[in-house]
Amino acid sequence: VNKWCELCGTAFYKIAWDKSAGEVIGSLKNNAVFEGEVSIRAVSPFEIFPDNQSIADINEQKSIIYARLTDVSLVKDCYGVTVKPDDKEFSGVDDKTKVVLIEKYEKPTLDFSEGKLTIVAGDSLLYLGPLPYVNGKNNKREYPFVKQVCNLLPNSFFGSSIIERLIPVQRAFNAVKNRKHEFMNRITMG
């Protein structure tokens, strides 16, 4: 996350519950039952699409889309649905095993008091229901993302990177070096 943040200005953590992690606490029908653990995944800023680019706070967004390229077999394992791989034109990858998995998270509204999560891959609807976690203040459902910003920008969801701050310094350095070279060229010409 720190690398993405320094390169792009913004990066994200996705926090979820992994029910197959942690200590074994028993068995059910000859299958192990685990206590579960929090799962934290680094998310690239290229995979997050906010509803409004001019709202800086992630929790004030009406909706957030999390889209990523994933294996068809992973979709089958997680959702039990076999999907067709995406065309190269759509996914950008000439791989017959990849599909774009899109998760759209929507804040609670009057119509959907627990929020709404829609998950699609290929031409299949994988999930449509409430936000999965009660993780906000006062037992409210919030997005499972935490945003890390390198340099805040006013009225902008995404921040600026350290590289953007170094560009003027590099230009000033290059200007001084160029003046020295021009001076040395003039002296050697006679």
N, C-alpha and C positions, 0 to 999 in steps of 0.2 A: 504494500500500500504506500509506503514511503517513497519507493521508486516512482510509482505512477504519479504520486502527488508532486514530486520534484520535477518530473518531466512534463506533466500536463497541467499542473496547478490544482487538480482535484482528484481524489480517489475515494473509494467507498469500501465499507465493510458490510457484508451481509451476515446477519446474525439469525440463526435458526436453531431448532431443537432436533438433535439426532437421536432418535429413539433406539437405535441399534448400537449406541456407544455406552461406555461406562462399565460398571461392575455387573456381573450376572447376579440377579436377585431371585431367580427361580426358573421354573419351566412350565410351559403350557402346551399340552399335546405334543410332548417330546421336542419342543422348540425352546431354546433359551430365551428368557425374558431379561432385558437389560434395564438398568435404572435410567439411562439416557444422559446426555450431556449437551451443553451449548456448543454449537458449531459456528465458527467464525471463518468466513471466506473473503479473500481479497477480491474486489470487483474493479475492473477497469472503467475509467470514465467514458470509454467508447461504448459501453454496454448499458448506460443509464440515460434515459430520455425523460426529463421533467415536463410537466404540463405547461409551465410558464418559466421561460429563461430569465425573467427579471425578478423572480422571487428567490432570495438567497437561502432562506430556511427550508430545509427538506421537509419538515413537518407541516409547513404551510402550503405545500403543493397539493392541488386537488387530486392529482394522480401521478404515478411514476411508472414508466415502462422499463423493465429489465429484459433485454434481448441479448441472447448469446448463441453462438454456434456450438452445437453439441452432437454427440454420437447418437445415431438412431437406436442403438442397443441400450443406451442409458435411458432414453425415453421409455423403451419397453420395460426395463427393470423398475423404473420409478413409478410409472403410471399404468403399466399393463396394456399399453396400446402400441400396435405396430404402425409406424408412420413411414411414408415414402420419403426418401432423401430429397432435399431441395435441388433445384436446377442451379447450375453454376452462375447463371445470370442473377439469381436472387441471393444466393449465399456468398458468392464471390470466390468459392473454393471448388475446384474440380475433384471432388471426393464423393464417391457414391455412398458413403456411410454417414454424412453430416446433414443436419437439419437445424433450422433456426428455431430455438425455443423462446417464446415470448411470454413474459409474465407481466400483467398489468394490475397494479395495486391502486385502489381507489379509496379515498378517505371516507369515513362514515358520513352519511347524509340522512335526510328524513326518509328517503325510500329504502336505504340500506344502512340500518343503524349499526351494524357490525362491519361496515366497509364492504369492499368487494374485491375479490381476486379472480382474474380470468387468466388461464394458462392455455396457450395453443402451440402446436407444433405441426408444421406442414399444413394439411387441410383438416386437422383433427382438433376438437375441443377436448382438452385433457382435464380441466377443472373449472368450475364456476361456482363460487360460494363466498362465504365471509372471509375476511382477513384471518389468517391462521393463528395469530398470537395476540394475547392480551399483554402488551409490553409497554404501554404508555402510562402516563400519570393518571391517577384515579381509576385504575383498571380499564383504561380505554385501549382500543386497538389502534396501533400505529404501524408505520412502515418498518420492515425489518432491516433498514439500512442506516448506517452512520456515515456521515460525510466528513472527510478530512480535506482541508483547504491549505495550500501553501501560502498564498497571499490573497486576502479578501479583495474583491472588487465591488464597488457600490452598485446596487441594483443588478446583480448578476448571480445566477445560480452557480456557475463554474468560476473558480478563482484563476489567478495568473500564476505562472510557474517562476521559479528562480531564474530560469533561462531568459524569460522576458525582461527581468530586472537587470540582467547582465548585458543585454544587447547594447544599451547606450554606453556602458563602460567599455565594451569591446570596440565600438565605433570610435570612441575618443582615443583609445589606445592605438587603433589602426591609423587614425588621422596623424597622430604624432609620429608613428613609424614611417608613414608615407612622406611626411615633411622631411624627416631625416634622410630618407633615400633620395628625394628630389634635391636636397642640399648637397649631398655627396656627389650626385650626378653633375650638378653645376660646377662644383669645385674640380672634378676630374676632367671636365671638358676644356677647361682653360679659358 
